[in-house]
Amino acid sequence: MISEGLATPEQLSEIRKDAKATAKAGRDAAWRAFNTPSKELLQSVLAIYQELPQDAEGIQELSRELQLHTHPQLHEIYGNARRLHHLLRRQRMEIPAALLQLLRSVAQEQEATYGDHLYSETSDSALRVPIIPPTYTAESTTKNGYQILNAFFDYALQENPELYAFGEDVGQIGGVNQSFAKLQEEYGTDRVFDTGIREWTIMGQAIGMAMRGLRPIAEIQYLDYLLYGLEPLSDDLSTIRWRSNGIQKAPAIIRTRGHRLEGIWHSGSPMGMIIHALRGMYVCTPRNTVQAAGMYNTLLQSGEPGLVVECLNGYRLKEKMPENIGTYTVPMGVPEVLREGQDITLGTYGSCVRLAEQACDLIAAEGISVELVDAQTLLPFDLEHRTVSSIQKTNRLLVVDEDVPGGASAFILQHLVDEQGAYRHLDAAPQTLTAKAHRPAYGSDGDYFSKPNVEDIYEKVYSIMHEADPQRWP
């Protein structure tokens, strides 16, 4: 800068001094901002100690411990106040109202400080998207599942110029399951395009595009390979809104397919891994392509990121084409009761729903009435507590899951037992029926013996009812 005549040595020296002063002032301001809440809380807690009888056992020790800290952090002061509460309660002493109020207010404030904005808390929340059910008429046609998705993506690309779709084989051939068939030809290679075989990069493209105002639908060809793109989804996409205190967002939609078919590396359901790694995203597990299209539309109308796991074995199955394809939506976190029953609640999701429906037909011959509940989304799970409402009626629960033992089924049970209080209504231990602990084996036989099948579900339900009434169900 000096040699080019842009500044003199004196000017650069002054700039250096100003920069140091600015950095120091910022450092000092940040330190004051960090310490002020702690100092204020410390004074409040010490004032409470002063109002307590000083000869009571343990009080002086706790008070002295607090005062010996040179620069106590907020959590240390709050922890001391909690232990004071424990001490007073244990000694049957009156607990000051000021202490109770302090404990409540700090807990609420810190919960908001560290827990807010994991998901959107504004108007762009996926939970606030108006719900429009699919409509049918007598003239509604029956289509293959992939054709329903193709019709939806065609509508979405036409209506949303900021929408882009990409992934392995998405462009030229329209996807391995043809859900984007002919859409590159219609909308161009800029909006529907192929990528290399690199899941990390595909996810990176999606995050960058979404942060810049575009609406990407990025495809991971099979759910098993989401593992290779999990790091950016977990570290970046699912945390953007949370770590920016609600300021930034990246509403990318990740599309994939899995659950079961006939391949070791193409039929996995690592749902436990996914739902624990992707808090901050929506995880949708539609039972068919009609539901999938509605979930895509809900996510597109929101400002939040989501993962949609389609049923790999559902693309050639026939479904009714809704008359309002492209405009209907499916709510997030709202299970659907597909079959009403009185004896047992069967909760499941994804491809297992179809098997559960078949098993319910068979078990009905035994005089057993099953209430079948499709979770629809795992993140969030059952915000309206519809499953526990079913358990209140049936008093029994079976969770059927294509993940390994202790995977998504454990997550579902934790919600139902801990958060929804299902244990209050159970007359029998809640049970799970999961896949085997290994990956799904190859071929149709491997699929049958690796994951829950119709007969497994039938026998599991029967055994639970046998325990309830051995005479009626020997």
N, C-alpha and C positions, 0 to 999 in steps of 0.2 A: 504493500500500500504506500509506503514511503517512496520507494523507487519509482512508482507510477504517478506520484504526486497527488495521491488521493487523500493523504493525511500527513501531518507532521508528527515527529516523535513526541512532541508535547501533547498533541491531541490524542494520540494512542495511549499515552500514559494516563491522561485524564479519563479516557474511556475505561481503561483497566481499573482505575480507582473507583469509578462509578459502578462498574460491574461487581467489584468486590463488596462495595457498600450495599448494593441492591441484594446480592446473594445473602449477606449477613442479616440484613433486615428481614428478608423472607424466612431465613432460618429461625430467627428470634420470634417472629410472628407465629410460625408454625409451632414452635415449642410452647409459646404461651397458650395457643389455642388447644394444644394437646393437654397441658397441665391444668388449665383453669377448671374444667369440670371435676378433676380429681381433687383439687384444693377445696372447691366448694363442697363436694361430698364429704371430704375429711372433716371440715368444720361442722357439718350437720351431724355426723356420727359422734364426734367428740362432745357436741352439745347434749346429745342423748345420754352419753355416759355420765355427764355431770349431774343429770337429774336422777340417776340411779343410786341406791344405797351403796356406799363404797365398801362396807364391811361384808357384803354378800360374796359368797365363795366364787372365785373365778373372774369376777368383773374387773378388778384392778389389773389382773394379768392380761386380759384381752385388751383393755384400754392401753396398757403400757406397750404391748406388742405393736399396736397401731401407731403410737407416738414415736417409737424408736425408728420407724421408717423415715429415711431422709427425703425420698421422693416416691411415696407410695402411688402405685398405679390404681386406676379405678377399680379393677377387678380385685385387688388386694383389700381395698377399703370395703368394697361390697361383700367380699367373702368374710371379712371380720364381722360386719354387721349381721350377716346370716348366722354366724356362729354365736353371736350374742343372743339372737333370737332363740337358737337351740338351747343355750344355757338357761335363759329365763324360763322357757317352757319346761325344761327338765326340773328346775327348782320350784316349779309351780308359782312363780312370781308374775305379777301383772306386767304384761308386755305393753310398753308405751305406744300410743296411737301413732306418734311421730315415727317410730321405728317401723311399724307395719306399713305406713304410707310410703316411707322411703324405700323399703324393699319392693313394693309394688311398682312404684314409679320408675325406679332404676331398671327393673326387669323389663318393663314395657318399652322404655326408651332404648335400651340396648338390643332388644329383640328387633325393633324397627331399624336401628342403625345397621345391624349385621344381617338381617334376614329379609328386608324389603327388596322388591324389584327382581326377585328370582324369575317371576313371570310379570307380564304387564299388569299394571294397576290403573291403567287409563282406558280411554275409549277404544284403543286398538287391541284390547284383550280378545283372545279367541273365545273366551267365555261370554263375551257380550255380542257376538255375532248373532243376528236374528235367525231363529230356527225355522226353516221352510221344509216341510216334509216332501218326499217324492210323490208325484201324482201319477195315476194310471187311468186309462180308459179302456173300454171294451176293445178298442182298436190298437192298444199298446202291443208292440211286437216283441217277440222273444229273440234275444241275441246271445252270442257267445260273450263271456265276460270281458275278453279283451276288446270287443267291439264297443261295449259300453264305455270303457275307459277311453278308447280312441275318440268317441263322440264327445266326451267331456273335454279332453285335451284340445280338440279342435275348437270347441266353443270358447275355452279359456284363452287360447292363443289369439283368437279373433277379437275377443272383448278386452284383453289386457295387453296393450302394446309393449309394456315393460316386462312381460313374461318371457322367460327363456327356458329351454329344456335341453339338457345335455347329459352325456354319460357314455359308457361303452356300448356301442352299437345302436344308440338312440336315433342317430341321424339317418344315414343312408338306408339301412334296412328297416328302420322304424321300431327298433327294439327287438330283443330276442323273443318276446311274446306278442309283438305286433301292436302294442298299445299306441305307438306313435307312427303307425303305418301311413305313408304318403304325406305326413305333416311337414317333413322337410321340403318336399316338393311344393307344398302349398305356401309355407311361410319363410322359406329360404334357409340357407346354411348358417346365417348369422344367429337365427333364433332357435333352430333345432339342429343340433350338431353332435358329432362324435368326439370322444376324447381318447386319450391313451389309456392303457391299462395301469392306472395309478390312482388308487382311491384317495390317498392323501391329497393329491393335486386337485382332484375333482371337488373335494370338500373345500379346499382353499379357494378355488374359483367361486364356489357358491357363497362362501362367507364374504369375500371381497365384493362381489356383485350386489349382494343384499345390503351391505353397509352403504353402498352408493345409490340406493334407491331403486334398484331393479328387483324383480321377483323371480329368482331362479328356482327351477325344479331340477335338482341334480340327482342322477340315478346311480345307485350302487347295484350292480347287476343281480347279485344274490346277497341275501342277508348275512351269510357266512363271512363274506368279505368286507362287511362293515368294520370288522376289527382293524383293517388296514387304514381306515379313515376315522377311527374312533378318537384318536388324540386331538385333532383340531375341533371335532365336534364337542368333546368334553372340556378341553382347555379354553376354547375360544367361543364357539357358537352358543353353547348353552349358558355361558357366563357373561356374555357381553352386556346385557342389560343390568345384571346384578352388580358387576364390578364397576360399572360406570354410574351407579346410583340412579338408574332409570333414564340416563341421558342418551345412550346409544342403543341401537337395535340392529338386528340382522335377520329379517324374516325369511330365511331360506327354508325351502321344503326339500327334504331328503326322501327320495323314493326308492324302495327296494321290495324284494319279495322273498319269502321263505316259508318256514314252518315245516313243510314236509313234501316230499315227492319220492325220488328214488336214487339220490346221490349222496355220497359221504360228505362232500363239500358244497352241496347245493340244497340241503334240506334241514339245516340247523335252525334252532330257535334259541339263541343265547339271550333270552329276554331279561334274565336277571342281570347279566353284565350291562345290558343297554340301559335299563331303567335306573340302575344305580350310578352309571357314569354320566347320564344325560339329564340330571335334574336342571331344569331351566328350559328344556324343550318339551314339546308335546309328543307323546309316543302313541300312535294310533295303530290298532290291530283289527282292521275291518274283517268281517266274516265273509264278505263277497265284494264284487266290484261295484255294485250299486252303492253300498256303504262307503267304499273307498272314494268314489267320486264325490260324494257329499262331504267327506272329511277334507279332501283337497280343497273344495270350495270354501269350507269354513276357514281353513288356514290362509287361503288367498285373501279373504276378506279381513284378516287380522294383521297385526304387525309382529307376529311371534313365529319363532322357528319350530318346525315340526318334522317328525319322522313318520312315514306311513309304510307299514309292513303289509304288503298285499299277500294273498294266499297263492303260493306258487302253483298249486294244483287246481286253481279255480278259473283259469283263463278260457278253457274250452267248455266249462259248464254253462248251461243255459240260464239266463235271467231275463226278467221283464225289463225292457228299456223304459225308464221314466219319461213321461211327456215333458217334464221340465228339467231335462238334463242340462247341467251347467248352472242352474239357479237354486236348486235345493241344497240344503245344508244338513250336517249331522252334528249334534252338540258334543262338545268335549267334556269328558268326565261324567257322562250320563249313561249308565247301563240300560239295556233294553230287555224286558222280560218277554222272551219269545214263546214261552209255554207256561201256562198257569198250572200249579199243582199244590198238593196239600201235605205230602209226606216227607219230602226232602228237597232242599235247594241245591241245584247243580250249577256252579259258576265256572265259566270258561271264556275263551276268546279265540279269535282267528280261525284257523282251519279246524280246530277241535269242535267248533260249534256245529258243523255239519255232522260230524260223527256223533256228537251228543244228541242231536235231533233223532238220528236213526236209533240210537240206544234207547231213547225215551219211548219210541214206538214199540220196541221189543219189550221193555220192562213193564209197559202198561198191561201186557198180557198176564203179568203176575199180580195185578191189582195194586200196583205201586204208582202213585201219582207224583211225578217229578215236576218241580218248577225250574225251568231253564232260564238262566240269566247270562246274557252276553255282556261282558265288561265294556266292549267297544274300544275304550282307551285305557292304557295302563298308567300313563302320566297325562292328566291327572286320573286318579282312580275313584270312581263312584262318589262324586261330591255331594250328591243328594241322599246318600245312604239307602239306595234302593235295595241293595243286596241284604242288608240287615233287616229291612222291612219284610223281605221274603222269609228270612230265617225266623222272624217273630211268628210267622204263620206255620212254618214246617218244623222248626226246632231241630233241624239236622242240616249238615253242610258237607258237600263234597266239592273240592276244587280240582278241575281237570286242566292239566298244563302240559304243553309240549316241550317245555324247558327241562333241564336236568333236575333231579331232586334238590330241593332247597333253593331253587331259582325263583321264577316269577310267582310260583305258588306260595312261597314263604312271604314274599312281599304282599300278596293279596291277603293272606291270613293275618299278617301284622295289622293291616288296615282294618280288617273285619273284627278281629278280637280286641286289639288295643284301642283303636280310634273309634270304632263304631259300637263297641261293647256287645259284640255278638254272643259272648260267653254267657250273658244273662239269659239268653233265650234258647240255649242248646241243651237238649236232653241226651246228647251223645257227643263224644269227642269229634271235633272237626277233622276231616281226613282229606288227603290229597292223593291224586293219581297223576303221576308224572311220566316223562320219558325215562329211559334208562340212563345211567350215569355216563355212558359212553356216547360218542357221536352217533347219529343215525347211520345204520349200516346200509350197504348198497342193495338196490333192487327192491321189488315189491315185498318180498319176504323180509328183507332187512327193515323196511319201513314198518311193516306190521309188528315185528317183534321188538323194535326199538322204541316205538312211541305208543301212547294209548290208542287202542282201537275200540271198535264198537262193543266187542265181547268183553273187553276189560272194563269198560264203563258199566255195562250191564251187570257184571259180576260184582263190581265194587258197590254199586247201589244196592244190589240184593243183599250183600253181606252186612251192610249197615242196617238195613231193615230187618234182617234175620236177628241181629243183636237186640233190636227193639221188640220183636215179637217172634220168638223161635217157633211157636206153635203155628202161626199163620204163614211164616216163611221158613220152612224147615231147611 
